[in-house]
C-alpha cells in the first residue's frame, strides 16, 4: 500500500470576545449574545467543539452581522471537523466544513482541509474543486500547490503534478520530500509519456501500444472485479482507478520491487509484463488481488494492517501463498515470528542467528499466515463482521480492539486458532504422505515378487 500522506494545516484561529458589534442591537439581546459567546469560548478552549458550536450558533442567530461571533462559530466547526477526521468520521467532518464555508467561503485553509478529506476518500474530483477555490484566495500557497500536485499525481496526470509540485518547491526549496516526489513523477512521465490510455469507468489503463491485447484482457478482469468484489464490500469507487502496464525494466525502475513480483498497488495498480502472466488464470488472480487492495485502502482510510490487507486480497482473488508441508512446518516452528501482532506492518524478516529464513521466504510465509487468518475470520464470522472490522479500522480503532469488537475474540485467540489449523493441516499432509509412501512401497514389493516368480 501507498504510505500515508500527511498535510499540515496552519489554522490561525483566535476565539475572540464579542464586546463590540457592527450593528446596533438591543441591550438585552447584546447581553445574551455576549453570554452565549463567552460560554462557547469556554467549551472551545476545553475542545468540546460540539457544545461550542451550539452556543456560538445561538449567539450568531441573534445577530448574523457580528463578525467575531461568526469567526468563533467557523473556528468551532473546523475544530470539530478535525476531531471527526481523526476519528475516521469523514462524512461528519465534511458536513462541518461545508457549514463553515456557508458562513465564509473565503478562508483558504477551510477549503484545503476539505480537500484533504476528499483526497483521503479517493474523491479526486471534489478534492480538485476545493483546491481550485483555495488557489483563488491563496494563489501562492505552497500547501495548496503541493496538494494539487498530489491530486493530479493520483489521477495519473503527471505533467500537472510535476508543474504544481515544482511551483510549491520553489517556495519551499528545503522540502526534500517534495523534491523526491518531483523526481519520481518525472521518472514515471519519461516512461509513460508515449503510452496509450484505455478508459472504462472507473478504470484508466496506461500501456505501450504493443501490449494493447494484454491491456484489453486486464480491463475485462477489472470490470469483473468492479462488480463482484464491489458487491462483497458494498463499495464502488467513483474516482479513476489508474492501472499501468510496464516492461520489466521500467517496472523495476519505478517500484524497486523484487523480480518475483508480478504486480503491486501503491495508489496505482502496477503490472509487469512477464511470461507467467501469459497464464490467463494467473493474470486474473493478480488483477483481482490488486483491485481488492484498492477497495481496502478506501474502506479503512489506508489503515489496514498487512495481515488483513494481504489475507483478504488472497481470500477474494485466490491464494498466492505456497500451501506446502514445508511452509506449514515453518509457520509452526516459527510461530512467534509470524504471530498476527507481528504482521501488522510487515516488511520481511531478515536472516538471523535464531531465524533461518531469508527475506523472500519470510514474506511468502507472512502471506500464507495472512491468508489462513482471513480465511478463518470469514468462515467463522461471515463477511458482515469483516466489514464491521474494516469500519472500525477506518475510525482509527487499534487493530486488537477492532478485532475484538467485531468478532468477540482477541488477536491472541485468533492466532492460537490459526496455529491449531496449521498443525492439523500439517498432520493431514503427513498422513497423506505416509499413505502414499506405503502404497509406493507395496507397489515396489509386488514388482519384486513378480520379478522373482519370473
N, C-alpha and C positions, 0 to 999 in steps of 0.2 A: 504494500500500500504506500501511497504517497505520504511523506511526512506532513504533519500539520503545519499550516502557515498561520503565524500569529501576527495580527496587526495591532499596533498600539495607538490608541486614540487619546489625544490630549484635550479633554473636555474641561475647559476653564470655567467651571460652574461656581458662581457665587450666589448663595442663597441669602438674599438681602432682606432688609426690613421694608416696611411699607408706610413710612411716616409721611411721605409725600405722594400725592396722586395728581394726575394730569388734568383731571376734570373734577369739578366741584361735586361733592356728594353730601348727603345729609349726615349730620354729626353722629346719629345712632348707627347709620349704615357704615360710616367710617370706622367706628369702634368695632363693629362686627368683622369688617374686613381685616382690621389690624389683629383682632383676636384669632381669627381663623389662620391668618398668615403666620403669626407667632407660634401657634400650636403646630402648624405644618412644618415650620423650621425645626422644632424640637424633634419631631418624628423623622425628618430628613437627616438630621445630624446623627440620629440613632440608627440610620439606614433602614428604617421602616417606611419604605417608599410608598407602599400601598396606602397607609394611613396619611402620609404626607400629601399624596395625590388627592385624597378625599377632602382634606382641609383646604388645600390650595384651590381646589375646584369650587368649593363653597365661596371662598373669597373672590375668585375670578367671576363667578356668576353674579355677584353683587355689583361688580364694576369691571367690565371687559376692557376698559381703557387703561387700567392700571398695569403699566408695563413691568413693574417689579414683580407683581403677583404672577403675571403671565410668564415671566422668566423663571420664577420659582417652580411653577407648575411644569414647565418644559423640563427643568432640571430633574424633577421628581420622576417624570415619565422616562427620561433617559436612564436615571439610576435604576429604576425597576426593570427596564429593558435589559440592561447589562446583567442584573441579577437573574432574570429569567433565562438569558442566553447561557450564563454559566451553569444553570441547572438543566440545560437541554430543552427548555420550553421555548422553542423558536417561534411558534405561531403567536404565543402570547407576547413575546418580545417584539415581534414585528408590529403587532397591533399597538403596543405602547409607543413605538417610534412614529407610527403613522399619526397618532393623536398629537404627538409633539409637533409634527410637521404641519398639522392643521392650524396650530397656534402660531407657528412661524416657520416657513419653509426656506428661509434664507440662511440657516445655520449649516455650514458645510459638514461639520462633524456629525450631525444627525444623519445626513444622507450617507456619509462614509460608514457609520456604524450599521445603518440599514443595509447597505451594500454588502458588508461583511457577512451578514446573516443570510442574505440571498445566496452569496457565494458558498457558504457552508452547506446550504441546502441544495446546491447544484443548479440553482436558477440563475444562469448567467445573463439571460436577457434582462431580468429585473435588476440584477446587480449592475449591469452596464448602464441602465437607465438612471439609477440613483447616483452613480458616479459621474455621469454626464451633467447632472444638475449640480452636484458638488463642484464640478470643474468650473461652472459658470460663476459661482460665488468665491471660489478659491483656485483661480486658473494656474497658479504657480506652486500649488501644494505638492510636495514630494509624496505624501501619503496617498493622495488621490491618483497621481500618476502611477505610483507603484501598484496600487490595487487594480487600476485599469489594465496595466500590463498583465497582471495575473489573470484577470478575466479573459483577455484575448488569448493568452497562452493556453488556458484550459479549453477554450473554444477552437484551438488549433490555428488561430490567426497569428502566426509567428512574426510577420512583418510589423503588425500593430503592436504586439507585445514588446518587441525589441525597441520600437520607437518610443513608447511610453516609459519603459524602464530606463532607456538611455537618458531621457529628459529628467527623470527622477534622480538618476545617478549624478548628473551634472550639479544638482542641488545638494546631493549628499555623496561626494566623491570618496568618503571614508567608508561607505557601506559596502563591505566585502561580499556579503550575502547577495546583494543585488548585482554586483559585478559577476558573480558566479552564474547567476540566473541568465544574465545577458549572454555570457559566453556559451552556456548550454543551448539557449534558444538560437543563437547564431549557428552553432554546430548543426542543430536539427534543421534549420532553414536551408543550409547548404546542401543537406541530404534530400530534403523534401520539396525544394522549390520547383522541380520539374515533375513532381508526382501528379497523377490523375486523382480525381475525387469521385467516389460513388456515394450517393446520399439516398437514404430511405429512412424517414423518421423512426427513431431519433438518432440513427447511426450515420456517421460520415467515415468512409474508409479511404485512406490515402495509400496509393500504391504506384509502383513503377508499371508502366503500360504493358510490360512483358508478363505481368502477373495478373492480368485482367480476369482470367478464368478463376484463378485462385481467390481473388477478391470477391467475385460473384458467389463462390461457394461459401465463403465466410459470411457474407450477407445473409444467405439462406439460414445458416445456423444461428446468427444473431437474431433474426426475426423469430425463429423458433424459441430462443431464449426469452425474448421480449414478452411473448405470450405465456409460455409455460412457467418460466421462473417468476415472471411478474405475478402470475396467479398464486404461486406459493407464498410470496412475500407481500402480496397485495400492494405492489409498488411498480409504477411505470414512469420512468424518467421523462421529464418534459424537455429538458435541455439536451443538446447534442452529446452523444457518446462518441468520442473520437477513437478510431482504430487505425493503426499504422502498420503496414507490412514492410519489413526490412530485408535487405540482403544480409547474410550472416555478419559480414564485417561492419556494416552500418549499425546493426543491432548491438553488436559488442561496443562500438564507439559511443553509442548513446546511453546504453544501460549498464555497461561493465558487468553484465551478467555472466554466470558460468556457461560453458559451452553446452551443457546438458539441458539448459532451459530453452523451451520452445516458445514460450510466451509469458508475459507478465502484465500486471496492472499497477501503474503508479500515478493514476489520474487520467491516464490514457491506456487503452489496451494496445500492447505492442506484440506483434507476432513475427517470428523469424522464419524465413524460408529455409526449409531443411527437408531432406529425403523422407524423414519419418512422418512428416505431415502429408505425404502422398497417401498415407493410410487415412481415408476419409473419416473413419470412426474415431481415430485418434485426434484428428483435426477438430472434429465436432466436440470432443471432450475438452480440448484446450480452450476453444472459443466459449463454451458454456461455463467452464471453470472461471475464466477471467471475467465474464459478464456477471457472474454471481458476486465477484469482488466489488464490481461497480455498485450493485444494489446494497451490499453490506456496508459499503462506505457511507452512503447517504442515510441508511436506516439507523446507523449508530453515530452519525456525525464524525466519522473516521476514528471512532473509539472502540474498535473491535479487536479484541486480543487475538494473537496469532492462532491459537488452537481452535477458536470458534470460527475465525475467518477462513483458514485453510481447511478445517474439518468440514464446514458446511459447504464450501465450494466443491469438495470431493463427493459429499453426500448427494448434491444436486446433479453434478455432471458425470459422476463415476470416479472411483478412486484412482489416484495416480501413484499411490503408495504401493510398495512391494510387500504383499502379504505372504511371506515365506516363513519357513521354520526358523531360519537364521534371524530374520527380522524380529519375529515374536520372541525368540530366545534372548536377543539383545535388549529388547524392551523389558523383558522380565528381569534380566541380570542388572540392567542399569535403570531400574525403576525410579530411583531418587533423582537422577539427572533429568528424566523425562516426565516428572510429575507435572500435572497441569499448571501448577503455580509457576513452574519454571518456563512454561511455554506461552506466557502472556506476551512477552516481547522477545521472541526467539530469533537469534541470528546465527545459529550453529554453535556447536561446542568443539573447541579445538582439542587436539590430541594432548593428553596429559599423562602423568605417571599412573593415575588410577583410572584412566578412561582411555580405552584403546580403539576408539572410533575416530576416523578423520572427519573433517568438516562436511564433506559431501555425504558420508554415511549418516552423520548425526542429523542432518537436515531431512534425509529420507525417513529416518525413524521418527522425527518430530511430526512429519506429515502423516505417518501411519498412526501415531498416537492421537493426533488431532482427528483423523477420520474415525477411529474407534470411539473417541469421546463423543463426537457429534452424532454418530450413528446410534449410540446408546441413548443420548438425550432425546432424539427424535422418536426412536422406537418406544421408549418408556413413557414419555410425557406428551408427545404429539407436537405438531407444528405450531399450534396456537401458543403453547408455553414458550416455544423458541422465539416467537415474535414478541412476546411479553419480555423475554430476556433482552432482546435487541433494543426495545424501547427503553428499558432501564439503563442500558449502556449509553444510549443517546443522551439520557439525562444525567450522565456522569456519575452514576451509581458505581461504586467499586465492584470489580468482577465477582469477587466472592459473595458479596451481599446480593448482587443481581442474580447470580445463580441460585442462591438460597430462596430469594423472594419468588422467583419464577417456578422453581421445582420443589422446594421444600427440603432439599438435601444440600450439604456443603460441598465445596470443591474437593475436600479430602475424601468425603464419602463417595463422590463421583469417581475420583481417581482409583479408589480401592475397588469399586465395582468394575471398572475397566480392566484393572490388573487381574481380577478374577477371570474376566472374559479372555484375557490374553493367555493365562495359564491353561484354561480349559481348551482354547483353540490349539495351543501348542501340544497338549496331551492327545487331542484328537488326531493331529497331524502325525504324531509319533506312533499312534495306534495304526494309522493307515500305512505308514512306512513299514512298521513291523509286519503287517499282513502282507504287504507287497513283497517284502523280503522272504517271508515264509513261502509265499506262492512261487517265487523265483527259485528258492531252494528245492521245493518239491518238484518243480519242472526239471531242475538240474539232476536230481536223483533219479527221476523217471527216465531221463535221457541216458544216464549212465547204466541203468538196468537194461534198457533196450540194447544198448551197445554191447553189454556183457552177454546178453542172450544170443546176439548175432555171432 
